């Protein structure tokens, strides 16, 4: 039995392209553990001129998550599938890689499951270049989501396939027409956006939330922490940030590996921000390191 629907259309620049285990495929078995239990991991990355600029970071997180979930990634097999996939898709867009625990018997236990399934998909950019550049330059107003993330330290940081928290939080955006939302945990701490990580400046220091309890440790967040802030000599701390610290923030931005940096200009019910010079410096440094994120 099969589920899902996708399209293999290598000659088109605006339809998805899907591969399963190195070959064009439209569907996945119903008995796949990723479908049945969310037993798998995924990455969503920017494809630019035929390459993913942050692919090493993406693959490292993919492997960490798979190892935590007991999924063995055959790196030789993966590399062959990845190269065949890249050769068949347009050179610009968004790629999504899903690795599931494979096909197994009924029940939660992994015993009896087969080899991992490797799904690779290409999509056109959701926003065109003009919209992306506009948001990078002018910033965005975001919502403060009512939905709270439950704490789960074991799964914190990785991108596993169960994203119901994000589905529920994003339903609030659909109703109120915001492009992003700020999500707290059950203790009232700032954690992340629905699909982006968060940085804010209070005084001389930049802060980004500690994700040891919940949330996704984004590859753009890691790149900024390891490369951009270091090269700019800007102090940055990974700490718990209670939501009431928002009133002390002077600058704020959100980021991910597809759209780069979005300055935050307002949060519903929480006030507004100026796009400060340090945010602009960080954007310029990122664009200098990775040209696909130039506004």
C-alpha positions as MATLAB code, in Angstrom:
seq = 'XXXXXXXXXXXXXXXXXXXXXXXXXXXXXXXXXXXXXXXXXXXXXXXXXXXXXXXXXXXXXXXXXXXXXXXXXXXXXXXXXXXXXXXXXXXXXXXXXXXXXXXXXXXXXXXXXXXXXXXXXXXXXXXXXXXXXXXXXXXXXXXXXXXXXXXXXXXXXXXXXXXXXXXXXXXXXXXXXXXXXXXXXXXXXXXXXXXXXXXXXXXXXXXXXXXXXXXXXXXXXXXXXXXXXXXXXXXXXXXXXXXXXXXXXXXXXXXXXXXXXXXXXXXXXXXXXXXXXXXXXXXXXXXXXXXXXXX';
ca = [
       0.000    0.000    0.000;
       1.157    3.508   -0.797;
       0.433    6.951    0.528;
       1.135   10.519   -0.416;
       1.425   12.272   -3.743;
       4.313   14.094   -5.278;
       5.515   14.903   -8.751;
       8.651   14.059  -10.661;
       9.002   16.816  -13.218;
      12.666   17.589  -13.941;
      11.838   19.830  -16.898;
       9.700   22.203  -14.831;
      10.944   24.998  -12.590;
       7.768   25.345  -10.535;
       6.632   21.842   -9.614;
       8.030   19.610   -6.864;
      10.461   16.833   -7.719;
      10.568   13.750   -5.487;
      13.036   10.877   -5.219;
      12.802    7.783   -3.005;
      15.997    5.810   -2.446;
      17.736    7.371   -5.394;
      14.958    7.034   -7.966;
      12.022    9.201   -9.071;
       9.009    8.109   -7.041;
       5.539    9.412   -6.293;
       4.724    7.677   -3.019;
       5.900    5.854    0.084;
       4.603    2.613    1.669;
       1.877    2.864    4.301;
       3.985    0.670    6.597;
       6.851    3.155    6.641;
       7.583    4.123   10.241;
       7.921    7.762    9.331;
       4.290    7.784    8.224;
       3.021    5.577   11.048;
       4.860    7.111   14.002;
       6.849   10.139   12.848;
       9.923    7.926   13.260;
      12.381    9.881   11.202;
      14.285   13.113   10.740;
      14.374   15.790    8.065;
      16.218   18.852    6.825;
      14.996   21.757    4.717;
      17.759   23.673    2.970;
      18.311   26.432    0.452;
      19.633   25.271   -2.922;
      21.614   27.967   -4.696;
      23.545   27.517   -7.952;
      23.360   23.753   -7.519;
      24.692   23.650   -3.957;
      23.340   23.910   -0.414;
      25.512   26.581    1.266;
      25.085   25.133    4.763;
      24.906   21.469    3.798;
      27.644   20.300    6.187;
      25.632   21.722    9.084;
      22.415   20.197    7.794;
      23.944   16.754    7.364;
      25.569   16.844   10.805;
      22.198   17.581   12.432;
      20.512   14.933   10.298;
      23.004   12.342   11.528;
      22.665   13.426   15.168;
      18.898   13.137   15.000;
      18.977    9.785   13.219;
      21.404    8.387   15.774;
      19.159    9.527   18.639;
      16.155    7.829   17.011;
      18.025    4.601   16.285;
      18.131    5.084   12.505;
      21.283    3.988   10.703;
      22.334    6.233    7.835;
      24.524    4.510    5.254;
      26.677    7.464    4.228;
      27.893    5.863    1.017;
      24.344    5.088   -0.076;
      23.134    8.524    0.975;
      25.881   10.253   -0.992;
      25.003    8.323   -4.156;
      21.304    9.159   -3.785;
      22.097   12.816   -3.042;
      24.269   13.268   -6.115;
      21.696   11.592   -8.382;
      19.000   13.836   -6.951;
      20.979   17.072   -7.369;
      21.771   16.171  -10.958;
      18.049   15.873  -11.737;
      16.632   19.036  -10.163;
      16.837   22.769  -10.957;
      19.871   24.523   -9.503;
      17.906   26.950   -7.319;
      15.062   26.393   -4.868;
      14.474   24.532   -1.612;
      15.383   20.914   -0.937;
      13.913   18.695    1.737;
      15.606   15.482    2.856;
      13.632   12.986    4.944;
      15.137    9.833    6.412;
      12.718    7.417    8.019;
      13.283    4.252   10.025;
      11.994    2.245    7.070;
       9.171   -0.247    6.732;
       8.202   -2.353    9.723;
       5.557   -4.466   11.377;
       2.575   -3.041   13.215;
       3.464   -1.683   16.652;
       5.866    0.820   18.116;
       8.881   -1.455   18.506;
      11.518   -1.052   15.862;
      12.392   -4.765   15.772;
      11.591   -6.106   12.324;
      11.996   -2.759   10.570;
      13.943   -2.750    7.334;
      16.563   -0.350    6.087;
      16.049    3.398    6.266;
      14.101    5.096    3.505;
      15.693    8.172    1.926;
      13.296   10.763    0.528;
      14.630   13.815   -1.307;
      12.419   16.588   -2.670;
      12.956   19.837   -4.531;
      10.519   22.762   -4.317;
      10.528   26.255   -5.786;
      11.080   29.038   -3.276;
       7.821   29.759   -1.458;
       8.497   33.496   -1.642;
       9.989   35.039   -4.750;
      13.297   36.838   -4.517;
      11.650   40.263   -4.331;
       9.508   39.300   -1.328;
      12.469   37.695    0.446;
      14.631   40.773   -0.130;
      11.836   43.068    1.037;
      11.482   41.221    4.332;
      15.221   41.267    4.847;
      15.332   45.031    4.290;
      12.098   46.224    5.921;
      11.596   43.535    8.549;
       8.385   41.849    9.676;
       5.695   42.162   12.303;
       5.089   38.853   14.072;
       2.512   37.308   16.353;
       3.013   36.100   19.914;
       1.548   32.609   19.714;
      -0.775   31.373   22.418;
       0.314   27.789   21.851;
       3.151   26.737   24.183;
       5.861   24.178   23.448;
       6.031   21.253   25.888;
       9.442   20.493   27.349;
      11.139   17.319   26.094;
      14.913   17.457   26.667;
      15.534   14.118   24.945;
      14.203   15.324   21.599;
      15.190   18.980   21.987;
      17.262   20.422   19.175;
      16.679   17.841   16.436;
      14.273   18.004   13.481;
      12.204   14.867   13.945;
       9.141   14.229   11.810;
       6.545   14.972   14.490;
       5.926   18.686   13.998;
       2.410   18.939   15.448;
       3.567   21.723   17.770;
       4.436   23.849   14.756;
       1.215   22.887   12.965;
      -0.890   24.041   15.912;
       1.075   27.247   16.419;
       0.989   28.126   12.712;
      -2.806   27.794   12.689;
      -2.817   31.031   14.688;
      -0.870   32.761   11.913;
      -3.361   31.566    9.307;
      -6.140   33.219   11.268;
      -4.305   36.507   11.857;
      -2.141   36.782    8.718;
       1.273   37.185   10.297;
       4.335   35.835    8.425;
       5.850   34.359   11.610;
       5.089   33.768   15.252;
       7.095   33.807   18.467;
       6.616   30.615   20.483;
       7.181   30.196   24.230;
       7.496   27.056   26.312;
       5.165   26.117   29.154;
       7.384   28.058   31.572;
       6.905   31.318   29.662;
      10.404   31.352   28.169;
      11.069   32.477   24.596;
      12.088   29.469   22.505;
      11.845   30.135   18.760;
       9.704   31.123   15.844;
       7.520   28.559   14.166;
      10.170   27.933   11.524;
      12.972   30.261   12.613;
      15.317   30.845   15.505;
      15.409   34.065   17.518;
      18.118   36.572   18.472;
      17.580   39.767   20.453;
      19.877   42.466   21.792;
      19.609   43.765   25.332;
      22.236   46.355   26.174;
      25.647   45.284   24.894;
      24.775   41.603   24.548;
      22.919   39.549   21.982;
      20.879   36.674   23.381;
      19.451   33.553   21.778;
      17.280   31.071   23.688;
      18.718   27.980   25.310;
      17.140   25.027   23.486;
      18.018   22.307   25.987;
      14.356   21.726   26.899;
      12.602   22.086   23.550;
      12.860   23.746   20.168;
      14.936   23.151   17.046;
      18.603   24.124   16.950;
      18.700   25.660   13.481;
      21.714   25.460   11.221;
      21.551   29.194   10.503;
      21.545   29.837   14.256;
      24.652   27.676   14.564;
      26.365   29.438   11.649;
      25.659   32.853   13.123;
      26.930   31.818   16.551;
      30.077   30.134   15.258;
      31.028   32.417   12.379;
      29.163   35.688   12.061;
      29.049   36.913   15.665;
      32.652   35.779   16.160;
      33.951   37.636   13.106;
      32.077   40.783   14.104;
      33.309   40.472   17.716;
      29.738   40.879   18.963;
      29.055   39.319   22.372;
      26.301   36.692   22.262;
      24.923   34.380   24.935;
      22.776   31.246   24.823;
      20.471   31.670   27.827;
      16.936   31.268   29.109;
      14.936   34.349   28.102;
      11.668   34.976   29.987;
       9.080   36.613   27.763;
       9.035   39.746   29.915;
      12.619   40.492   28.758;
      11.136   41.546   25.422;
      10.425   44.962   26.902;
      14.186   45.463   27.393;
      15.168   44.426   23.858;
      16.558   47.055   21.515;
      16.928   44.896   18.401;
      15.515   41.545   17.367;
      15.670   39.241   14.369;
      14.619   35.755   13.288;
      16.550   33.473   10.967;
      16.613   30.196    9.106;
      18.618   28.540    6.358;
      16.106   29.260    3.593;
      15.254   32.940    4.025;
      18.244   34.225    5.984;
      17.639   37.024    8.515;
      14.328   38.814    9.042;
      14.541   41.852   11.349;
      11.554   41.984   13.696;
       9.883   45.406   13.762;
       6.891   44.588   15.968;
       5.379   41.806   18.062;
       1.633   41.864   18.496;
       0.684   42.946   22.020;
       4.383   43.372   22.953;
       5.596   46.558   21.244;
       7.858   47.540   18.370;
      11.569   47.591   17.497;
      13.898   49.642   15.354;
      16.077   47.819   12.829;
      19.373   48.642   14.495;
      22.842   49.032   13.060;
      24.054   45.802   14.637;
      21.301   43.843   12.892;
      22.389   45.419    9.620;
      26.023   44.512   10.323;
      25.026   40.906   10.954;
      23.020   40.828    7.717;
      25.915   42.274    5.738;
      28.379   39.820    7.249;
      26.073   36.907    6.460;
      25.678   38.110    2.862;
      29.448   38.361    2.589;
      29.846   34.787    3.811;
      26.906   33.337    1.859;
      25.904   35.360   -1.184;
      22.486   33.721   -1.513;
      21.342   35.717    1.542;
      22.172   39.135    0.111;
      19.107   41.389    0.018;
];
